């Protein structure tokens, strides 16, 4: 092996391994800053041009203990759901490979999942608004458990139907839970609206932390239970059951618009998006950022392994999660000192654009180890942007999407991002 190649290999491994602790220290420092400052008492209003901007006359007089109890109840359920989702992610591809499926068959199963989210997501939103968001969140636990159980089968078509259940579950996870929370926060409890972003900053932080934990648990269970890559899917059933029980016992029901059939409600959601520039802008931002995120999930491993060398992928994944935690705590700190959520969405777009541009230039098929060091650092920047993105987007959506069609509109946002992700995944498998 050439000397230069050896030095460059050491450089990449050194940055990954020796950078883990400093990155964790940065996360701890930003967390300290976010806890040291207090949320502003003046409610922020989104500066996006909207005909339907939801203004509030609520004051900042609220019982802190009541809010913390309500916030904690939601966060427990949502983090359990995200934890169950995170347990499965690292092992889906490996499971299909373990069952002996070819790469094109695995790609088909992935596409089925995204297509399911694309098709059924437009229905689950109106159903949640009209039939009850608590009911749909309970249905999430049931159908995701069915998805997990399907992974114990070697049959391609059972796995195919399992991916359909998984796609429906994903649509519910990233829309209906938030819709339920925003209604309870604004309508039932009348808490200050600027605290919505604080809640989703907490869930984003813990999502990063639980993703690291989920990866370690999934690996340990795969070995300890002797079931191989199917073990994490069995373990994921436990948090889904616990979360479902908490929802059943402690969550009140809430609705959007209850009158009208599902198709009329869906049509109304499209009309709302079309007639409101702010909602359309948010939908465009969500499609752009989250499609990049989903595509990144598939491509980061082959990109960093493009030189044919083995890199510490487990540590790299943990560093990505720490970067997300930095972003979420940075959001809390910046909002506490008066920054607005729409401003942070703009920062997120700039950071994502810069990082992906760097990756496109430096991460080609002829990339050297030195190039991959730069790509890795750009990936970290993108993950920090994602940590900023989730709470900022949740805050902005709470201000501009009307309560009557909240879950409906949020699921329509996922249509273009699923199309982009499916198209890109299919293109990567074109011979």
Secondary structure by P-SEA (a helix, b strand, c coil): ccaaaaaaaaaaaaaaaaaaaaaaaaaaaaaaaaaacccccbbbbbcccccccccccccccccaaaaaaaaaaaaaaaaaaaaaaaaccccaaaaaaaacccaaaaaaaaaaaaaaaaaacccaaaaaacccaaaaaaaaaaaaaaaaaaaacccaaaaaaaaaaaaaaaaaaacaaaaaaaaaacccccccccaaaaaaaaaaaaaaaaaaaaaaaaaaaacccccccaaaaaaaaaaaaaaaaaaaccbbbbbccccccaaaaaaaaaaaaaacaaaaaaaaaaaaaaaaaaaaaacaaaaaaccccccaaaaaaaaaaaaaaaaaaaaaaaaaacccaaaaaaaaaaaaaaaaaaaaacccccccaaaaaaaaaaaaaaaaaaaacaaaaaaaaacccccccaaaaaaaaaaaaaaaaaaaaaaaacc
